[in-house]
Structure formats: C-alpha cells, structure tokens
Amino acid sequence: MSRRARAIGFGCAALACAGLAATIAGGYRTDLESELGPLRPAVIAREPIPARRALGSADARRVLEVRRMPSRFVPTGALSAAEQAIGRAPAARIPAGAYLLAAQLRAPRAHHHSRGPHLTAGREPVQISVTGAEALAATGRDPQGSRVDVIVTTEPGPGGGSGRTYVAAKAVELLALSQGGDDASVDLPGPSAATSTATLALTRPEALRLIQAENFARQVLLVPR
C-alpha cells in the first residue's frame, strides 16, 4: 500500500473515531440529563465566607463562582448569579464548596458601614436590562455604588403618539453593572437594543413599578445623579 493510501486510510479512521466519540458523548449527556435533570447555574463559595459581613462586588468576584450543575443536586433557593449576593451579608459562616442560598443572606444592619455598594433595610437587589451605560462610564468614576435615576419610555399606544417618558425610580443605588445579557439574569426583561444588565437596590414598590412598566417599555435608561 502506498504512503498516500495509508495516510488517507488513517484520516478516514480518525474521522470515524471522532464521530463515534461525539455520538457516545451526546448519548451519555442525554442519558445524564434525563436521569439528573437539565444543567442550571448555581453560585458556589470558592472559600469560606465569614458571617455578618456584606459582600461587595470585588468580594463576589473573589470568593464566588458560578457552576452549571444538574438540577437534582441544586438546593431550593440557590443563587444563579454572583451579582445577586452583592450588598448582602451571610447570617452564618458559609464553608468553601457550599451552595449560596438566598435564605442565608441578610441586609446588613443600619449601623454597619461597609465600603462599596450595599443594601439598606427594605431594599432588595433586582436585575434589569437597561441602556445608557456609556453615560455612566463617561463620568470617569466607578459606577458601582453610585446613585441613578431609572427613566422609562413606553411604546406608542394603539392610537399613535410618541409614548410616555417618566421617572420609574429616583436616586437608587447601582450595585453592579455588566455588559450584554446573561442567561442567569432574573426579574425584568429589557429592550431589544444593545443593553447592559444593572443590579439595583430597589424597594418593593419600585421593583413592582418597574416590572409593570417593562410591559410597555421601549427603553429603560439609567441616568447618573
């Protein structure tokens, strides 16, 4: 057999092996998902997290990671994005390798002053899709921890017109800001244009007002204070 024929034969055999491996891997993944449930994101502690100390954005990046785990293994209430923990403090020490649960986190006490963005009593972190991140970056300051107004512009009504623009939330704290969408984001859908994902410290009435406004919104804009 010539050298060229042997090379062609080896190449065909390699392609066949690769196809067989892909088929086996795909079948194994299908069997695994049918048995353990689909994969979902879950926040895991990289290292022990002390109790009663609010997590800032730098803390969240350093001590937390998001892994995709079978649904069967993820406990109820597990966070799906590290940003959901920003500004909140564990009620008890969380060991390394443990899931981070919403029930484990508390808003810090009013007399506890931590550096960076934090939640005050009566406010919860809410993620929304927004535009206007460029204006925040143009201030030259770190937008995290700053105060912003949330401006909503609605779609025109059935009778035409230009829609309505109003302030849906005033002087709220920006806990985190990331570019683009995220499958793990929760709560509020955003406009169809290029957006950023903002985590805001909102009261329940503000969160409900934004949720209602999003049904008719053409644009949700953050304006720095």
HUCORTA-V871536 format. One record per backbone hydrogen bond with DSSP energy under -0.5 kcal/mol. CO is the residue of the C=O (numbers start at 1). NH is the residue of the N-H. If there is no record, write none. Layout:
co:nh
CO:NH
CO:NH
This chain:
co:nh
2:6
3:7
4:8
5:9
6:10
7:11
8:12
9:13
10:14
11:15
12:16
13:17
14:18
15:19
16:20
17:21
18:22
19:23
20:24
21:25
22:26
23:27
24:28
25:29
26:30
27:31
28:32
29:33
30:34
31:35
32:36
33:37
36:72
38:71
40:69
42:67
43:100
44:46
44:65
45:97
48:50
49:94
50:53
53:90
54:56
55:87
56:60
57:61
58:62
59:63
60:64
63:46
63:47
65:44
65:67
67:42
67:69
69:40
70:73
70:74
71:74
73:75
75:78
77:102
79:43
81:84
82:85
83:86
85:88
87:108
87:119
88:55
89:106
90:52
93:95
94:49
95:98
98:45
99:101
100:79
101:104
102:105
104:91
106:89
109:112
111:113
112:114
120:123
124:202
126:200
127:188
128:198
130:196
131:222
132:135
132:136
133:137
134:138
136:139
137:140
143:146
146:174
147:225
148:172
149:151
149:223
150:168
150:169
151:221
152:154
152:166
153:218
153:219
157:160
160:157
164:154
166:152
166:168
169:150
172:148
173:175
173:201
174:145
176:199
178:197
182:185
186:188
195:180
196:130
196:198
197:178
198:128
198:200
199:175
199:176
200:126
200:202
201:173
202:124
203:207
204:208
205:209
206:210
207:211
208:212
209:213
210:214
211:215
212:215
213:216
214:217
216:155
219:153
220:131
221:151
221:223
223:149
